[in-house]
Amino acid sequence: MLDLFGDEDTLALAEAHRPLPGRFGAGSRDRAGVLGGLSELSERAGGALGVVLGSGFEGAPDLVAAVAARHRLLGAGAETVAALKDPFRLAALCERLAIPHPAITPGPVAERGAWLVKRTGGCGGSHIRPGTVGAAPPGHYLQARKPGRAFALNFLSDGRRIEPLALTEQWQAPSALRPFRYAGALARGQAEAAPVPALVVAGIAEAALRLARATGLTGLASADCLVDGENWWLLEINPRPGATLDVLDRRPTPLLIQHIEAALGRMPAIDAAPMDATGAEICYAARTCAAVPPLDWPDHVRDRPRAGSPVARDAPFCTVTASGPDAAAVRGELRARTERVRALLEETENDHEFQHDGAEPQRPGRAAGREPRR
């Protein structure tokens, strides 16, 4: 495993881990670190089936190509990423394939309130800002605002066909500086009424199929949309496994195995969806934590920061998951579990301060200039 964080649960599952420098959401990756780390891990393993890329590579198709030149890439290739994550190329594709998509422009625009500023290749919503009257900054673009609720159609593609997995509902956790920050997602239970008309879901699936065929997209992906009644607009395609893995990976066959099968051009059989609703929500840090104390983590918490890791205020601290009979029960349990995690952190920090007579203990991860965990 090669990533920025080295979370406790990652280290518990991975046979080997190599850290990457940088900050999540920065829009760029350390080329030498990525290539060197992958080569080291592959050599240690005596060779590898291939490489699965997560988020953070959307704005670097040249790096994706460099990875693919050295290792088998299990998922979208460089040209596919470039076609889907360049906003102007995607807009042109949507126009050609008759897919509803908000207008985009480099600016300037007359009505500031009618537009959003987005970073090319951005992910997680933290890069989105209200529109500006001038031209978009370098590496950014303006996208027309549309009404509606956020959904994502999660699917597998072998480049010729797609298999929809779930339509997940998404919501935001706005902060003063990041008004469109991603918060979480859930998939409803089988017995619940669908949150979106069947014709809309079918239209989104057809759009995903057209784009997959046009770009050669393979593996696990998602189509982010806004839905307003019977109207909908495709916002973007995420051509890789994403934040909804904790929501989707609850069938007998591990989703990573199915991703690999589809990426190799063999569409797997899809197990029946679970009866219960399931969701995952990011717990953002309420205040800066210079060094995370050792915590007795509940089983439903993912992305657990290691003891000694610094976490900045408003940065993601961890992810909580929950299942229940319906969406309302899941949302309520996610909120309750998020608050319990914050209370656990505060209680543990107070205990450590008391044990050290008010003196701040020295822990690893306090090096000057180290970037926040997310």
C-alpha positions as CSV (number, residue, x, y, z in Angstrom):
1,M,0.0,0.0,0.0
2,L,1.3,3.4,-1.0
3,D,-0.6,6.4,0.4
4,L,-0.3,9.7,2.3
5,F,-1.6,8.6,5.7
6,G,-0.6,5.1,6.9
7,D,-3.8,4.9,9.0
8,E,-4.0,2.3,11.7
9,D,-6.5,0.1,9.8
10,T,-4.5,0.4,6.6
11,L,-1.4,-0.8,8.4
12,A,-3.3,-3.7,10.0
13,L,-4.5,-5.0,6.6
14,A,-1.5,-4.2,4.3
15,E,1.5,-6.6,4.1
16,A,3.7,-3.5,3.4
17,H,3.2,0.2,3.4
18,R,5.2,3.2,2.1
19,P,4.2,6.8,2.9
20,L,3.9,9.6,0.3
21,P,4.7,13.2,1.1
22,G,2.1,15.9,0.5
23,R,-1.4,16.8,1.4
24,F,-4.7,15.3,0.3
25,G,-6.6,17.5,-2.1
26,A,-3.5,19.5,-3.1
27,G,-4.1,18.6,-6.7
28,S,-0.7,17.1,-7.4
29,R,1.3,14.1,-6.5
30,D,5.1,13.6,-5.9
31,R,6.1,11.8,-9.1
32,A,9.4,10.4,-7.9
33,G,7.7,9.3,-4.6
34,V,4.9,7.5,-6.4
35,L,7.1,5.7,-8.9
36,G,9.8,4.8,-6.5
37,G,7.3,3.6,-3.8
38,L,5.5,1.4,-6.3
39,S,8.7,-0.2,-7.6
40,E,9.9,-0.9,-4.0
41,L,6.6,-2.5,-3.0
42,S,6.5,-4.5,-6.2
43,E,10.0,-5.8,-5.7
44,R,9.3,-6.7,-2.1
45,A,6.2,-8.7,-3.2
46,G,8.2,-10.5,-5.9
47,G,6.1,-8.9,-8.6
48,A,2.5,-7.7,-8.5
49,L,-0.7,-8.4,-10.4
50,G,-1.1,-4.7,-11.0
51,V,-1.7,-1.3,-9.5
52,V,-5.1,0.2,-8.4
53,L,-5.1,4.0,-8.2
54,G,-7.3,5.8,-5.8
55,S,-8.2,9.5,-5.7
56,G,-5.6,12.2,-6.2
57,F,-4.5,11.3,-9.7
58,E,-7.4,13.0,-11.6
59,G,-5.3,16.0,-12.5
60,A,-2.2,14.1,-13.4
61,P,-2.8,11.8,-16.4
62,D,1.0,12.1,-17.2
63,L,1.7,10.4,-13.9
64,V,-0.9,7.8,-14.6
65,A,0.8,7.1,-17.9
66,A,4.2,6.8,-16.1
67,V,2.7,4.3,-13.7
68,A,1.2,2.3,-16.5
69,A,4.6,2.2,-18.3
70,R,6.1,0.3,-15.3
71,H,3.2,-1.7,-13.9
72,R,-0.1,-3.2,-15.1
73,L,-2.8,-0.6,-14.4
74,L,-6.0,-2.1,-13.0
75,G,-8.4,0.6,-13.9
76,A,-8.7,3.7,-16.0
77,G,-5.7,4.5,-18.2
78,A,-4.1,7.9,-18.7
79,E,-6.1,8.8,-21.8
80,T,-9.4,7.8,-20.2
81,V,-8.5,9.9,-17.1
82,A,-7.6,12.8,-19.4
83,A,-10.9,12.5,-21.4
84,L,-13.1,12.3,-18.3
85,K,-11.4,14.7,-15.9
86,D,-10.5,17.5,-18.3
87,P,-13.7,19.5,-17.8
88,F,-13.8,20.9,-21.3
89,R,-13.2,17.5,-22.9
90,L,-15.9,16.0,-20.8
91,A,-18.3,18.8,-21.7
92,A,-17.7,18.2,-25.3
93,L,-18.2,14.5,-24.9
94,C,-21.5,15.1,-23.1
95,E,-22.6,17.4,-25.9
96,R,-21.8,14.8,-28.6
97,L,-23.5,12.0,-26.6
98,A,-26.6,14.0,-25.7
99,I,-25.9,13.9,-22.0
100,P,-27.3,16.7,-19.8
101,H,-24.3,18.6,-18.3
102,P,-24.0,22.1,-16.8
103,A,-22.4,24.7,-19.0
104,I,-18.7,25.5,-18.2
105,T,-16.5,28.4,-19.2
106,P,-13.1,29.8,-18.3
107,G,-14.8,33.1,-17.7
108,P,-15.3,35.9,-17.1
109,V,-19.0,35.8,-16.5
110,A,-21.6,38.5,-15.8
111,E,-23.7,36.9,-13.1
112,R,-21.4,35.7,-10.3
113,G,-24.1,34.0,-8.3
114,A,-25.0,31.7,-11.3
115,W,-21.6,30.0,-11.3
116,L,-19.2,27.9,-9.2
117,V,-15.4,27.8,-9.4
118,K,-13.9,24.3,-9.5
119,R,-10.3,23.1,-9.7
120,T,-9.5,20.8,-12.7
121,G,-9.0,17.3,-11.3
122,G,-10.3,18.3,-7.8
123,C,-12.1,15.8,-5.6
124,G,-13.9,15.8,-2.3
125,G,-15.8,19.1,-2.8
126,S,-13.3,21.2,-0.8
127,H,-11.9,22.8,-4.0
128,I,-15.3,24.3,-5.0
129,R,-16.1,27.9,-4.3
130,P,-18.8,30.4,-5.3
131,G,-18.4,32.0,-8.7
132,T,-16.3,35.1,-9.4
133,V,-16.9,37.9,-11.8
134,G,-13.5,37.6,-13.4
135,A,-11.9,34.7,-15.2
136,A,-11.3,31.5,-13.3
137,P,-7.8,31.2,-11.8
138,P,-5.2,29.0,-13.5
139,G,-6.1,25.3,-13.3
140,H,-9.7,26.2,-12.5
141,Y,-13.0,26.6,-14.5
142,L,-16.5,28.0,-14.0
143,Q,-19.5,25.6,-14.0
144,A,-23.1,26.8,-14.1
145,R,-25.1,26.2,-10.9
146,K,-28.0,23.8,-11.2
147,P,-30.8,22.9,-8.7
148,G,-31.3,19.5,-7.1
149,R,-29.9,16.9,-4.7
150,A,-26.6,15.2,-5.1
151,F,-26.5,11.5,-6.1
152,A,-23.9,9.2,-7.6
153,L,-24.5,6.1,-9.7
154,N,-21.7,3.6,-8.7
155,F,-21.0,1.1,-11.4
156,L,-18.5,-1.5,-12.8
157,S,-17.4,-1.2,-16.4
158,D,-15.4,-3.5,-18.6
159,G,-15.2,-0.9,-21.4
160,R,-18.2,-2.4,-23.3
161,R,-20.8,-2.9,-20.6
162,I,-21.6,-1.5,-17.2
163,E,-23.2,-3.1,-14.2
164,P,-24.8,-0.5,-11.8
165,L,-24.2,-1.3,-8.1
166,A,-26.1,1.4,-6.2
167,L,-27.4,4.9,-6.5
168,T,-25.9,6.6,-3.4
169,E,-27.2,9.8,-1.8
170,Q,-24.6,12.4,-0.9
171,W,-24.5,15.3,1.4
172,Q,-22.2,18.1,2.4
173,A,-20.5,19.4,5.6
174,P,-19.9,23.1,4.9
175,S,-17.2,25.0,6.6
176,A,-16.4,28.7,6.5
177,L,-13.7,28.2,3.8
178,R,-15.2,25.1,2.1
179,P,-18.9,25.5,1.6
180,F,-19.2,22.4,-0.6
181,R,-17.1,20.0,1.4
182,Y,-18.1,16.4,1.0
183,A,-19.6,14.8,4.1
184,G,-20.9,11.3,3.4
185,A,-23.1,9.0,1.3
186,L,-25.6,6.2,1.8
187,A,-27.3,3.5,-0.2
188,R,-30.9,2.9,0.7
189,G,-32.3,-0.5,1.8
190,Q,-34.1,-2.8,-0.7
191,A,-37.5,-2.2,0.9
192,E,-37.3,1.6,0.8
193,A,-38.9,3.8,-1.9
194,A,-36.3,4.9,-4.5
195,P,-35.2,8.5,-3.9
196,V,-35.1,9.2,-7.7
197,P,-37.6,8.3,-10.5
198,A,-36.7,5.1,-12.3
199,L,-36.5,6.9,-15.6
200,V,-33.9,9.2,-14.2
201,V,-31.8,6.3,-12.9
202,A,-32.0,4.7,-16.3
203,G,-31.0,7.9,-18.0
204,I,-27.9,8.2,-15.8
205,A,-27.0,4.6,-16.4
206,E,-27.3,5.0,-20.1
207,A,-25.0,8.1,-19.9
208,A,-22.5,6.2,-17.9
209,L,-22.5,3.4,-20.5
210,R,-22.0,5.9,-23.4
211,L,-19.1,7.6,-21.7
212,A,-17.5,4.2,-20.7
213,R,-17.6,3.0,-24.3
214,A,-16.4,6.4,-25.7
215,T,-13.4,6.5,-23.3
216,G,-12.6,2.9,-22.7
217,L,-13.3,3.2,-19.0
218,T,-12.8,0.0,-17.0
219,G,-13.2,-1.0,-13.3
220,L,-15.2,0.7,-10.5
221,A,-16.3,4.2,-11.2
222,S,-19.1,6.6,-10.3
223,A,-21.2,9.2,-12.1
224,D,-21.9,12.3,-9.9
225,C,-25.2,14.0,-10.7
226,L,-27.7,16.6,-9.5
227,V,-31.3,15.5,-9.7
228,D,-34.2,17.8,-9.6
229,G,-37.5,15.9,-10.0
230,E,-37.3,14.4,-13.5
231,N,-34.4,16.7,-14.6
232,W,-30.8,15.7,-14.0
233,W,-27.3,16.9,-14.9
234,L,-24.1,14.9,-15.0
235,L,-21.4,16.8,-13.0
236,E,-18.5,14.5,-13.4
237,I,-17.2,10.9,-13.7
238,N,-14.9,9.5,-11.1
239,P,-12.9,6.9,-13.0
240,R,-11.6,4.9,-10.0
241,P,-12.7,3.5,-6.6
242,G,-13.8,6.3,-4.3
243,A,-15.1,7.4,-1.0
244,T,-18.2,5.2,-1.3
245,L,-16.2,2.0,-1.0
246,D,-17.3,1.7,2.7
247,V,-20.9,1.9,1.6
248,L,-20.7,-0.4,-1.5
249,D,-18.4,-3.2,-0.2
250,R,-21.0,-5.2,1.7
251,R,-21.8,-8.1,-0.6
252,P,-20.3,-11.6,-0.4
253,T,-17.7,-11.0,-3.1
254,P,-15.2,-8.3,-2.1
255,L,-15.7,-5.2,-4.4
256,L,-11.9,-4.9,-5.0
257,I,-11.9,-8.4,-6.6
258,Q,-14.8,-7.3,-8.9
259,H,-13.0,-4.1,-9.7
260,I,-10.0,-6.1,-10.8
261,E,-12.1,-8.5,-12.9
262,A,-13.8,-5.6,-14.7
263,A,-10.5,-3.8,-15.2
264,L,-9.2,-6.9,-16.9
265,G,-12.2,-6.9,-19.3
266,R,-14.2,-9.7,-17.5
267,M,-17.4,-8.4,-16.1
268,P,-18.1,-10.3,-12.9
269,A,-21.5,-11.6,-11.7
270,I,-23.0,-9.1,-9.2
271,D,-24.3,-10.4,-5.9
272,A,-27.7,-9.3,-4.7
273,A,-27.7,-6.0,-2.8
274,P,-28.1,-6.3,1.0
275,M,-31.5,-5.6,2.5
276,D,-30.4,-2.9,4.9
277,A,-29.4,0.7,4.2
278,T,-25.7,1.5,4.8
279,G,-23.9,4.8,5.0
280,A,-20.5,6.4,5.7
281,E,-19.7,9.9,7.0
282,I,-16.5,11.8,7.5
283,C,-15.9,13.0,11.0
284,Y,-14.1,16.4,10.6
285,A,-11.9,17.6,13.5
286,A,-13.6,20.2,15.6
287,R,-10.2,21.7,16.6
288,T,-6.5,21.1,15.9
289,C,-5.0,18.0,17.4
290,A,-1.2,18.3,17.5
291,A,-0.8,14.6,18.2
292,V,-3.6,12.1,18.2
293,P,-3.6,10.1,21.5
294,P,-3.9,6.3,21.4
295,L,-7.6,5.6,21.1
296,D,-9.8,2.6,21.7
297,W,-11.5,2.8,18.3
298,P,-15.0,1.4,17.8
299,D,-15.3,-1.3,15.1
300,H,-17.5,1.0,12.9
301,V,-14.7,3.6,12.5
302,R,-12.5,3.6,9.3
303,D,-9.4,5.7,8.3
304,R,-8.1,5.7,11.9
305,P,-5.2,8.1,12.3
306,R,-2.2,6.7,14.0
307,A,-1.3,7.8,17.5
308,G,1.0,10.8,17.3
309,S,-0.4,12.0,13.9
310,P,-1.3,15.7,13.7
311,V,-4.8,16.6,12.5
312,A,-5.7,20.2,11.7
313,R,-9.0,21.8,12.6
314,D,-11.7,21.1,10.0
315,A,-9.5,18.4,8.4
316,P,-11.0,14.8,8.1
317,F,-10.3,12.9,11.4
318,C,-11.8,9.6,10.5
319,T,-14.8,7.9,8.8
320,V,-17.8,6.4,10.6
321,T,-20.1,3.8,9.1
322,A,-23.5,2.5,10.0
323,S,-26.3,0.2,8.7
324,G,-30.0,0.2,9.5
325,P,-33.4,-0.6,8.2
326,D,-33.7,2.7,6.3
327,A,-32.0,5.9,5.3
328,A,-33.3,7.9,8.2
329,A,-32.0,5.4,10.8
330,V,-28.6,5.4,9.1
331,R,-28.3,9.1,9.0
332,G,-29.3,9.4,12.7
333,E,-26.8,6.7,13.7
334,L,-24.0,8.3,11.7
335,R,-24.6,11.6,13.5
336,A,-24.6,9.9,16.9
337,R,-21.4,7.9,16.1
338,T,-19.6,11.0,14.9
339,E,-20.4,12.8,18.1
340,R,-19.2,9.8,20.1
341,V,-15.9,9.8,18.3
342,R,-15.4,13.5,19.1
343,A,-16.2,12.8,22.7
344,L,-13.8,9.9,22.8
345,L,-11.0,12.0,21.5
346,E,-11.7,14.8,24.0
347,E,-12.0,12.4,26.9
348,T,-8.7,10.6,26.0
349,E,-6.8,13.8,25.5
350,N,-8.0,15.0,28.9
351,D,-6.8,11.7,30.5
352,H,-3.4,12.1,28.9
353,E,-3.0,15.7,30.0
354,F,-3.9,14.6,33.6
355,Q,-1.4,11.7,33.5
356,H,1.4,14.1,32.5
357,D,0.6,16.7,35.1
358,G,-0.5,19.2,32.5
359,A,2.7,18.9,30.5
360,E,2.3,18.1,26.8
361,P,3.9,14.7,26.2
362,Q,6.3,14.3,23.3
363,R,4.9,12.0,20.6
364,P,6.0,11.0,17.1
365,G,4.8,13.1,14.2
366,R,5.6,16.5,15.6
367,A,8.2,17.5,13.1
368,A,8.0,21.1,12.1
369,G,6.2,21.8,8.8
370,R,4.6,18.4,8.5
371,E,1.4,18.7,6.5
372,P,-2.0,17.9,8.1
373,R,-3.2,14.4,7.7
374,R,-5.8,15.3,5.1
